[in-house]
Structure formats: C-alpha cells, structure tokens
Amino acid sequence: MTPLELALSCPKAELHLHIEGSLEPELAFELAARNGIRLPYADIAALRAAYDFEDLQSFLDLYYACADVLRTEEDFRDLMLAYLRRARADNIVHAEIMFDPQTHTARGIPFATVLAGLEQGAEIARREWGMSTRLIMSFLRHLSEEECMRTLDEALPFIERIHAFGLDSSELGHPPAKFARLFARCAALGKPLVAHAGEEGPPAYIFEALDILKVARIDHGVRASEDPALLERLAREEIPLTVCPLSNVRLCVFDDMRQHSLPALLAQGLCVTLNSDDPAYFGGYLGNNIRAVQEAFDFDAATWRTLMANSFRASFVSEAERAVWLAQVEAHFAA
C-alpha cells in the first residue's frame, strides 16, 4: 500500500472534534423541521454557500446560529451518531469529543438534555461498532470567567460522566490567563485539562495554557513554530498538539496547506496529532485532512506511522488500552 493508503486504513484516534461543528446542513434542516425552527437560509445549498470564512469569528457566528436547531435529547443523540458513523468510515476507533454546554444552556436547553443525548449516541456506537469515546466539556472563552464558573457549577452533579475540561471559541483577546481560577477548580476535580492556544493567538498563549491553566494537551498550537524556546519545551515535556490542518487553512491561519507548520512541528519531534475540528464547516473529516496533508507534503510511511501512533499516545485512555492500539498501529504498518 502507499503511505496514504496505510494512513487511511490504519486504526486511529481523533482528539480534537467539536460535536456541534459536525452538524451537516442536511441534518440541520432535518432537525429544524423536527423542531419547527426556521433557519436563516433558503435551503441546503444556501447554507453551504455561507461557509466562506474570513477568520475564526466569522465561522463562529454561523456555528452558533446553526446550533439553535439542537433542542432535544434525540437531536443530540442523532448529532453524535452522525459524527461517529463518519468517524468509523475513517477507521477511527477512539474519539475524544468536545461539547459546548453554554451554547445550549444559554438558549434554555438543560445541561442534562445535552449530556444525555450525546451519551445515548456514544452508547449506540459502542454497542454496535465497538467504538470508544470520551466527552470533553469545553468553556466558551468569549464569555466571562464568572459565567464559566456558573456552568461548572451546573455540571457538578454530572461530573462522573465528564472525562476532561477544555477551553475554546474566540482566541484573540481572550488569553488563557483569563480563566486561571476556573481551571484551578477544574484541576481540583481530578480531570485532564486541554485548551485551544496558538491558533490565531500568539505563542505566548501556549505558554499561558501550560503555566497558568496547567493543561496536559494543547489544541491547535500551530504557531508554536514561531518560538524556538517553546518548541524545545513542548518536545522536552512531550506536550501533545491536536492539529487541525483543513480548519487552519479555511480560517486563514495559513493561506495554503503547503504553508502549514505541520512539517516543522514534526521535525522538532513534537507529539502532533491530526484532527478535523469542525468538519461540517471546514471541508471534511479526518480522512479528508489526511488526504490534504499528503497532497501538500508527500509524507512517507514512517511519518504516517508516527502520526497515527501519536493519536493514541496523546489520548486520555488507560495505559492498557493505549498499549493495545499502539500494537495495532505497529502491526498495520509492518504488514
């Protein structure tokens, strides 16, 4: 098999996926009809035509508008199942999935409704396809720390059903340090922590996420390539980066895939993983990202073996689970 074929067919994990960002236009219109909601677009084609983003904020405006169709447990179940069905087609065996409760509770949707629906979809995928999932509850950084604190309070009765905490939404003007007290509380709950940093924001935001928020994993982190000291630290401390190539190009972090910092990050020995971020909006799921990266950089099989193995090394699974999947990756590339 070619390096691309090996990468596509290999068992893999996805660690940076916003479930609301997997809402395809077809499902959005289906849920709108189910719930008696009128979307501000005439049809599916008109909605897809709106996916021409100038930056992160222009995407978020559309993202939050479409999320309004999600109202019931059934809606969230169907959203989760739709993503996991596509993930299975990309040979994803484990997914760590972010959800933004504030996007929904602000509209009057109970936290319990969101969580229960997502869990139902994940349980169907586990039972029918053997897929493994974790849920990462993410806070919206464009909101105040006080609002995020209230959301954490709302989540406490369900804490055993939440696997990690994250930080997402508009990065510029909302540095990680803004949420120091919030993440201190999250850390005290004994859950892994992650944060978006170094996408549109500068390398300094990555330092803040590590030093102030104490995260175990950086989401995006592509601007780390601008700071040699940061690169050295990320490599030394084995801090994973969950990179989302198509997202970075669609949101104009890079003008073209060939300008992406991915090869530079790999050359420094960083634990880089590939992910799809908000695949319904950014041109595709993990398989599409793999194809786009290979077209731009023509990686060899050894590089793809490293990237596939990194997806499990950076995951929040048990050591026993990780060992099993890493062995499967090695066997796949050795065959």
Helices and strands as residue ranges (DSSP letters): H 3-9, E 12-18, G 19-22, H 25-35, H 44-49, H 56-66, G 67-69, H 73-89, E 92-99, H 101-105, H 111-129, E 132-140, H 145-155, G 156-161, E 164-168, G 176-179, H 180-188, E 194-197, H 203-211, E 217-220, G 222-226, H 228-236, E 241-243, H 245-250, G 257-259, H 262-267, E 272-274, H 286-297, H 301-313, H 319-334
